[in-house]
Amino acid sequence: MRLIQRCKFLEDQDEKKAIQHLLKERGYTKAEILKLTIDG
């Protein structure tokens, strides 16, 4: 069970990183990216 939760956590982290990278490419600032990824 714990392993599944860990995998899910890592997937979420990867997704967050991918989103942050996408936003950065679109010209968002670091502060905006953090706000968007924390809210979303």
C-alpha positions as a LaTeX table, in Angstrom:
\begin{tabular}{lrrr}
\hline
Residue & $x$ (\AA) & $y$ (\AA) & $z$ (\AA) \\
\hline
Met1 & 0.00 & 0.00 & 0.00 \\
Arg2 & 2.76 & 2.41 & 0.96 \\
Leu3 & 4.58 & 1.72 & $-2.31$ \\
Ile4 & 1.47 & 2.68 & $-4.29$ \\
Gln5 & 1.18 & 5.94 & $-2.36$ \\
Arg6 & 4.85 & 6.65 & $-3.05$ \\
Cys7 & 4.38 & 6.05 & $-6.78$ \\
Lys8 & 1.35 & 8.33 & $-6.78$ \\
Phe9 & 3.36 & 11.02 & $-5.00$ \\
Leu10 & 6.15 & 10.76 & $-7.57$ \\
Glu11 & 3.64 & 10.96 & $-10.41$ \\
Asp12 & 2.18 & 14.10 & $-8.88$ \\
Gln13 & 5.67 & 15.61 & $-8.56$ \\
Asp14 & 6.47 & 14.80 & $-12.19$ \\
Glu15 & 3.19 & 16.33 & $-13.29$ \\
Lys16 & 3.87 & 19.46 & $-11.25$ \\
Lys17 & 7.36 & 19.78 & $-12.74$ \\
Ala18 & 5.98 & 19.35 & $-16.25$ \\
Ile19 & 3.35 & 22.03 & $-15.63$ \\
Gln20 & 5.95 & 24.41 & $-14.17$ \\
His21 & 8.20 & 23.86 & $-17.18$ \\
Leu22 & 5.32 & 24.53 & $-19.56$ \\
Leu23 & 4.40 & 27.75 & $-17.74$ \\
Lys24 & 8.02 & 28.89 & $-17.74$ \\
Glu25 & 8.17 & 28.41 & $-21.52$ \\
Arg26 & 5.06 & 30.56 & $-21.84$ \\
Gly27 & 6.81 & 33.39 & $-20.00$ \\
Tyr28 & 5.32 & 33.18 & $-16.54$ \\
Thr29 & 7.45 & 34.38 & $-13.64$ \\
Lys30 & 8.57 & 32.04 & $-10.88$ \\
Ala31 & 6.14 & 33.64 & $-8.41$ \\
Glu32 & 3.21 & 33.24 & $-10.81$ \\
Ile33 & 4.16 & 29.62 & $-11.49$ \\
Leu34 & 4.33 & 28.81 & $-7.76$ \\
Lys35 & 0.97 & 30.47 & $-7.15$ \\
Leu36 & $-0.65$ & 28.61 & $-10.04$ \\
Thr37 & 0.79 & 25.20 & $-9.21$ \\
Ile38 & $-0.02$ & 25.50 & $-5.49$ \\
Asp39 & $-3.58$ & 26.67 & $-6.17$ \\
Gly40 & $-4.10$ & 24.15 & $-8.94$ \\
\hline
\end{tabular}
